[in-house]
């Protein structure tokens, strides 16, 4: 996705080839669009809950954060190779947008 750009009134827009996200200028997202560990899109409320708890998506929390909670809270993160391997083993999930959101 592109960087945030100025949009109408006091809003910003981030464009993607198939969709765009619009937010108020002063809004700080409670949950980012992508997991800070694996960089995959946050998809559902499980990801939101995991992010609030351990600052990553549900898959990363299940694989690494919960089993190493003490180390995780001290800043431990898996290596880039471990992350790439884990992401490659995840099943693909299709994200459907309601018709109103389609461009």
Wavefront OBJ file of the C-alpha trace (Angstrom):
o trace
v 0.000 0.000 0.000
v 1.018 3.583 -0.480
v 1.740 6.084 2.263
v -1.077 8.151 3.783
v -2.046 11.068 1.510
v -4.190 14.130 2.199
v -7.823 13.605 1.265
v -11.062 15.584 1.545
v -11.504 17.784 4.646
v -9.485 16.529 7.619
v -9.021 13.011 6.323
v -6.203 10.871 4.938
v -6.333 8.109 2.339
v -4.111 5.077 1.761
v -4.617 3.486 -1.655
v -4.272 -0.149 -2.629
v -4.853 -1.489 -6.160
v -8.198 -3.000 -5.123
v -9.330 -0.846 -2.186
v -8.595 2.330 -0.226
v -8.661 3.157 3.481
v -9.828 6.595 4.651
v -9.353 7.900 8.198
v -9.448 11.211 10.085
v -6.091 13.012 10.233
v -5.899 12.811 14.027
v -7.019 9.163 14.300
v -4.539 6.688 15.675
v -5.545 3.153 14.729
v -6.088 0.853 17.660
v -4.954 -2.028 15.465
v -2.626 -1.605 12.468
v -3.573 -2.869 9.016
v -0.726 -5.419 9.108
v 0.873 -7.483 11.849
v 4.135 -5.889 13.026
v 5.757 -9.346 13.230
v 4.743 -11.175 10.021
v 3.443 -8.200 7.977
v 0.246 -10.051 7.035
v -3.089 -8.195 6.965
v -5.043 -8.206 10.219
v -8.241 -10.017 9.252
v -10.641 -10.431 12.134
v -11.456 -9.940 15.802
v -9.022 -12.715 16.796
v -6.207 -10.628 15.299
v -7.525 -7.522 17.056
v -7.623 -9.272 20.443
v -4.125 -10.698 19.952
v -2.768 -7.284 18.984
v -4.245 -5.648 22.080
v -2.754 -8.438 24.230
v 0.683 -9.053 22.668
v 1.086 -6.624 19.713
v 0.830 -9.167 16.886
v -1.758 -11.116 14.886
v -3.490 -14.197 16.258
v -1.278 -16.561 14.228
v 1.950 -15.038 15.569
v 0.539 -14.925 19.098
v -0.427 -18.608 18.909
v 2.895 -19.681 17.382
v 5.320 -17.547 19.428
v 3.967 -15.000 21.927
v 1.896 -17.237 24.198
v 4.468 -19.989 24.512
v 7.239 -17.488 25.287
v 5.216 -14.857 27.115
v 8.041 -13.735 29.429
v 10.624 -13.489 26.631
v 8.026 -11.865 24.348
v 7.284 -9.140 26.880
v 11.057 -8.546 27.175
v 11.273 -8.000 23.402
v 12.145 -11.413 21.942
v 10.879 -11.950 18.387
v 11.409 -14.826 15.947
v 14.046 -14.522 13.240
v 13.072 -13.373 9.756
v 13.662 -16.932 8.518
v 11.301 -18.363 11.151
v 8.650 -15.803 10.234
v 8.918 -16.527 6.502
v 8.697 -20.280 7.146
v 5.632 -19.906 9.385
v 3.867 -17.603 6.907
v 4.514 -20.054 4.049
v 2.869 -22.839 6.089
v -0.321 -20.861 6.826
v -3.366 -21.666 4.715
v -4.436 -18.882 2.364
v -7.489 -16.981 3.522
v -9.644 -14.955 1.197
v -10.762 -11.585 2.490
v -14.164 -10.552 1.164
v -15.238 -6.928 1.204
v -18.929 -5.962 1.178
v -20.167 -4.673 -2.192
v -20.315 -1.120 -0.781
v -16.529 -1.137 -0.307
v -15.613 -2.387 -3.779
v -14.200 0.166 -6.195
l 1 2 3 4 5 6 7 8 9 10 11 12 13 14 15 16 17 18 19 20 21 22 23 24 25 26 27 28 29 30 31 32 33 34 35 36 37 38 39 40 41 42 43 44 45 46 47 48 49 50 51 52 53 54 55 56 57 58 59 60 61 62 63 64 65 66 67 68 69 70 71 72 73 74 75 76 77 78 79 80 81 82 83 84 85 86 87 88 89 90 91 92 93 94 95 96 97 98 99 100 101 102 103
